[in-house]
Amino acid sequence: MKILVVGLGALGTVFSCFLQKNGHNVSAVDTQEMVQKVQNKVVKVCGIWGKHSAQLKNIVSSPNELKNDFDLVILTVKSFHTEKALENLKGILKDKTRIILAQNGFGNYEKAQAYVKKENIIVSRIIFGAETINPGYSKVTVIADDVLIGSPENLIPLKELGNIANIINMSGIPCRASNEIMKFVWEKIIYNSALNSLGAILEVNYGKLAEMEDTQKIMNKIIEEIFNVLEAMGEKISWPNSEAYLEDFYSKLVPVTANHHASMLQDIQLGRHTEIDALNGAICSLGKKYNISTPVNWIITKLVKAKEKLVQK
């Protein structure tokens, strides 16, 4: 399969390395600086899935440098780069090119529809953690569940989605298809909104946040507000209410990722923008739309934005 990975951050590096190593024809797009730093087009992965390396077909700074008729595009850029990345891809996306949005937060599917037919958009829920060691070199630190992929409006046959999931799974990244993908995306948004932003502000791992009474109370309110928004939207997930979710959050969900540090913290430490607007910020926007009060998510959003400005280079 001809695959294009857009963004060679921690996640993009993992996908490109594993898929190329499994015999697929993988190219990548990133900044000119990244192109220069990834020597000989070799990407590497270490961590809980072992040590791996692969030489990609191409690494370029502009999709216009590529002539391949790609079967699959995996978009791993930050949510605030979604529109720019898709605009740049216009020249190489074909009628049957499927694109996986391998991103955090809410709103990426909606943004993508301005550039890609809904029938070609695959949304993912990714809940393994990876950290960048060096350009083109990632460490997989934790995994809580398989990668899930699906079509939010079930416009792509589940059999085809299953075939794509099998390709990813066979490469060494656990993956399966779902016809309820947005349910799982929302469950990750809840998880990330509680842990990612607060972990970035306090600079501690997820386990430490769950240990302290003060941070527990903050996370409880973040989650309660999100459930109120979901109820107003008519969105259903695996838990009927915030009380049921919180029971599993502390007993099952956090323990398997207790040692993980938030990707948002990594962004702040590197002086980069975070995805706060696609997480807690999105909850605030949706709360305003549906007339639901979200004061704790609002404060968290403002604190992360303030911290961004304090460290930006």
N, C-alpha and C positions, 0 to 999 in steps of 0.2 A: 504494500500500500504506500502511496506517496502522501507524506504527512508534512505539514508545515506547523512548527511551534512558534508562536508569536510571543516573545519575551523569554529571556534566559535567566530569570531569577531563580529562586530556590525551586519552585514548582516546575517551571519550564525546563530546567536542567534535568530534573528527575524524569519527566515524560520523554524528553528527547533522547536521553541516554538509554533508557530501558527499551524504547521502541526501536531505536536504531540497532541496538545490540541483538534484538530479536529478528533482525533481517529486513526491517522496513526501510524505505528510502526517506530519511528525515532531513529536512532543512530547517533553519531557524532564522528569525529576524529579531534584531535588537539594535541598540545604538552603535554608532561607529566606534565608540570607546570600548564597548563590549566585544565587538568584532576583533579589535586589535589585541585585546587581552586574552581571548580564548585561543591559545596557540594550537596551530595545526588542526583547528576545528574539533578538538578532542574535549568532550565533556565527561565529568566524573561524578560518581555518587558513592557515599559511604554511609555507615550507620546501621540501623537495625535490619536492613535488607542486604547487608554485605557490601563488598567493594566492587564497583563496576566502572567501566570506561568504554567510550565508543567515539568513533570519528564520524561526525555528521557529514552529510552530503555537501551542504552549504551553510555558511553563516554570513548573512548580509545585513546591511543597515537599511536597505529599502526593498520592499517586495518587488519593485520594478526591475530589480537585478535578476529575478527568477523567471524562468520560462515554463516551469513545470505545471502540468494540469493536475492540481492537488485533489486527492480524494477526500482528505480530512484536514481541517485546520483546528489547532488547539490554541485558544486565546488565553494566555496566562498573565496578561498585564494587569496592573491595578485597575480598579473599577473606574477611577477618574480618567484613565487613558482609553477606555473602551471605544468611544466615538472616534477619536483620532486614529486608533489602530485599525478600525474597520474602514474608515475613509481611505486609508493607505492601501487596504487590501482590495479595493474595488476592481482593480485591473486584472487580478489573477483569480478571483472567485468565479467559478463556472456555475452553470445552472444546477448541477447535481453535487457541488462541493458542500459537504456537511461541515458545520463549524461548532466545536464544543466550547462553551463559555466556562472556562475553568477558573472561576473568580469568586471572591467573597461578596456577600451582601445582597441588598435588594436593588433592582433597577437595571441590571445589565441586560436582561432579556428584553425589556422595554426599549432600551437604547439601541440594541442591535437591530431591531425591526426596521429602523430607518435606512439600514444598509444591506440587510440580508433578508431574504424571504423567510417567513416564519416556518415554512416547511423544511428549511435547511438548518434551523437553529436547534442545537442540543444544549440543554442546561445540565450542569453537573453539581453534585454535592461531594466535596472532597474534604475528608476529615482525617488525613494523615498530615503530620507536621514535618516540615523541612526547613533547614536553615542554610544560608549561604556561607560557605567557608572562604571561597575565593571565586572570582568570575568563572562561571562554567563548572563550579564544583560545589555540590550540595551534600548535606548530611540529613538523612531521614531519621527523625528523632522519636516519633510516636505514631501509632495508628489506632483509631478508635473503631473504625468500621471500613467496609469496602467503599471505593469510589462508586457513586451512583450516577447514572446518566439517564436522561429522559427528555421527551418533548412535552413542554408544559400544557399544550392543548392537544396532545396525542395526534399530532399531524405526521409523525414519522412512525411507520409500523414497528411494533415492539420487537418483531423478529429481526429487523435491520439493526435496531438499537442493540439487541442482544449480540449480533455479530460484531459490532464495534466494541462492545464491552468485552467480548471474548478476546479480541485482538489485544486490548489493553491488559486484560487479565493474563494472557499467555506471555506477555512481555515481562511479567513479574510484579505488576501493580494490581492488587486485588480490585476487581470491578464487576459490577452487574448493572443491568438495565431495570428501570422502573417506569410504570405508567402513572405514578403519583409523585413525580419528581419535586414539585413545588412544596409538598408537605415536608419533604426531607430538607429542602433548601431553607424553609422557614425554621425548622428545628435547629439547623446550624446557625442561622442568624441569631436566634435566642441565645445559644451557647456562646457565640463569639461576642455578642453585645454585652454579655455579662462578664466574660473573662478577658477578652482581647484588649478592650479599652482600659479597664481598670488595671490590668497587668502592665500596660504601657505607662500609665500614670505613676504607679507605685514601683515599677521596675522589679517585680517579683514573678515567680512562676505560678502556674494555676493552682498548684497544691497549697501554696502559702495563702492565696486569696481565700480558699475554702476553709482554712484552719482558723482564721481570725474572725471574731464575732463582728467587729465593725465592718469588715469587707463583706461578710455574709449578709448583713442587713442591707447594704447598698445593692448587692447583686440581687437579693430577693425583690427589692423594689423595681429594679431594672426589668426583671423577668415579669413581675406582676403587671407593669405598664404595657409590656409587649403583648401579653395575653389579652389585655383589655382592647388593644388595637386590633388584634386578630379576630376577636369576637365581633367587633364593629364591622370588620371587612368581610366576615363570613368565612374566614379561612379555618380549616380543620387540620389538626396535627394529631400525633399519636397520644398526646396527653389531653384530658378533658379540661384541665384548669391548671393554674400556676402552682397550686399546692401539690398536685400529683407530680408535676414536672420537677419541682424542687426536691421532692423525696428521691427521685432517681438521679437528679443532677449531682447531689452530694454523695450518694451511695454508689453510683455506677458510672456516671459520665466523667466527672472530674478525676477520679482515681486513676483511670487508664492514661490520662494526659497530665498527671500531676507535676511532672518535671519539665513540662514544656513552657517555653517563654513565648509570649505573643509575637506574631509577625509585626504587629503594630509597634511594639517596642523596638524591634530590629530596625524598622523604618525611621523611628525617631532618633535612634542612636546614630544612624547614618545621615541624619539631616534631611530626610525625605518626607514628602507629604504622606499622610496615612489614608486609610479607607474609612475614616470615621463617618463620612457623609453617607456611605452605603450601609452603615450599621446603625449605631445609636442615632445619628443624624437623620437617617431614613425613617426611623421610628417616630421621631419628632415631626417630620413632614407629614407622615401618614396620620399621626395623631391630630395634627391641625386639620387635615382634610376630613377626618371622620369625627371631629369634635371630641377627641379623647385627650385628657390631660397627661402629659409625659414629663413632669418636672425633673425627675432624676436622670432620665436619658438626656434631657436638655443640658443639665449641669455637666454630665460626663462628656458630652460633645464639646462644650466650651472649654473644659479643662484640657482635653486632648489637643484642640486647636491652639490653645495658649502654649502648651508644651512644644508643639510643632514650631511655633514662631521663636521660642526661646533657643532652639538648637539649630534652626535652619542655617545652612552655609551660604 
